[in-house]
Amino acid sequence: MTAALLVPAVDLGDVRPCLEGAIPAIMATCAADGTPNVAYISQVYYVDEGHVSLSFQFFNKTRQNLLANPRSTLLVLNPLNAVFYRLHLRYLRTEDSGPVFESMKAQLAGIASHTGMADVFRLLGSDIHEVIEVERLPQEPLPEALPPPPPKPNHLAVLRRGSSRLSAARSLGAALDATLDTLTQDLAVRHAMVLILDTTTQRLYTVASRGYETSGVGSEIALGDGVIGVAARECTPVRIMHMTSAYLYSRAMRNSLGDAQPQNTDIPYPGLPEPHSQMAVPLQSAGRVVGVLFVESPLDMQFSFEDEDLLVALGGQLGAAIDLMQEAEAPCTEDEVQAAAAIAPSVAGPALRVRHYRSNDSVFINNAYLIKGVAGAILWKLLRHSQQGRSEFTNRELRLDSSLRLPDVADNLEARLLLLHRRLAEQCPQLRIQKTGRGCFRFEANGPVELEDVAA
């Protein structure tokens, strides 16, 4: 008598490589009268260690069977080693909104675009199933060995290095740069950005980026707009493995500012024109979303579920750091103090014509749009005081100035100052902001400035 083939026990985590959408799953259901039915399933989504979600796209025989008999069996294949797994499921409910639904909707849009089925693959709901048992099926010897998958970085080691960089950061700008350094140096991610949520306008604004022709600092995305907006609104990671027009970004639309005002107040969004892989992870602190960490690539299938797990962990630390640095206002580093002392004195030259519109605090310099909102209001305040000979300011006085319309909670003042600092460095280096101490900074105009305040 030969010994039975022993197959080690597996959990749902072992099956996650099968759920990337590369190979459709096969689902077996049974009608109330016992009649079986087998069908392909477009999408199987990992919810947690005890649940998966299946795409509900059509009211077909599979759907009818699930409503009559919630038990089903799912066959999935690992594309890396050709191992089959059988999942025994029990249908629980269908969700037509929320984090799971929105993540599946985004991923399905990518699958549909990749397969030319964008007009057919439309998600009606996310069917949540309890995973009762996972079986690994015996594997037959392959005629030829599969080529080994390309080597991957050690994600735990990457997280350790990223955490070390973040813990050493003493300013918001340093924390953002530390995070992007980890992505580019340790994960070979060439295109990435960080956006922070403005709770007043319910928009996300870019504060740092890597790999683009222009930084896009100050460009905005509305909640719910594309991968970034959905991740922030639903507080969930969103990962797309194939190009999809449904989740591409166009430049953010701006409200009209009046006939007397130039209309181009759109800072170009820095994203790739044709991304094939995208992932957005919400940055959270104290149970709320403070921003989004976003990566993308011109190639298909670039971001795995392991990458998602890593970015969620790293993003959690960055979210906490953003909150901490708003409250703590860390002292300057020696480099920052030396840089502040090295600012060149004002010199004569062509005057900068600065126009401010009170309706939304937009600021134009020599008829070119620079910034708006709270950052625009801060710049206008600094410019008015600068003309009176003042150059030293504190974060505290900005927070106490009601005319700036900072929100009462989570004002993100440090982020707005960083945004303004970087926007000026790129577009108007004659105006400079430099930290000089704990909660203190210097503002200088390197040349004459003409101010115009427009009430409209």
Secondary structure, 3 states (H helix, E strand, C coil): CCCCCCCCCCCHHHHHHHHCCCCCEEEEEECCCCCEEEEEECCEEEEECCEEEEEECCCCHHHHHHHHCCEEEEEEEECCCCEEEEEEEEEEEEECCCHHHHHHHHHHHHHHHHHCCCCCCCCCEEEEEEEEEEEECCCCCCCCCCCCCCCCCCHHHHHHHHHHHHHHCCCHHHHHHHHHHHHHHHCCCCEEEEEEEECCCCEEEEEEEECCCCCCCCCEEECCCHHHHHHHHHCCCEEECCCCHHHCCCCCCCCCCCCCCCCCCCCCCCCCCCCCEEEEEEEEECCEEEEEEEEEECCCCCCCHHHHHHHHHHHHHHHHHHHHHHHHCCCCCHHHHHHHHCCCCCCCCCCEEEEEECCCCEEEECCEEEECHHHHHHHHHHHHHHCCCCCEEEHHHHHHCHHHCCCCCCCCHHHHHHHHHHHHHHHCCCEEEEEEECCEEEEEECCCEEEEEECC
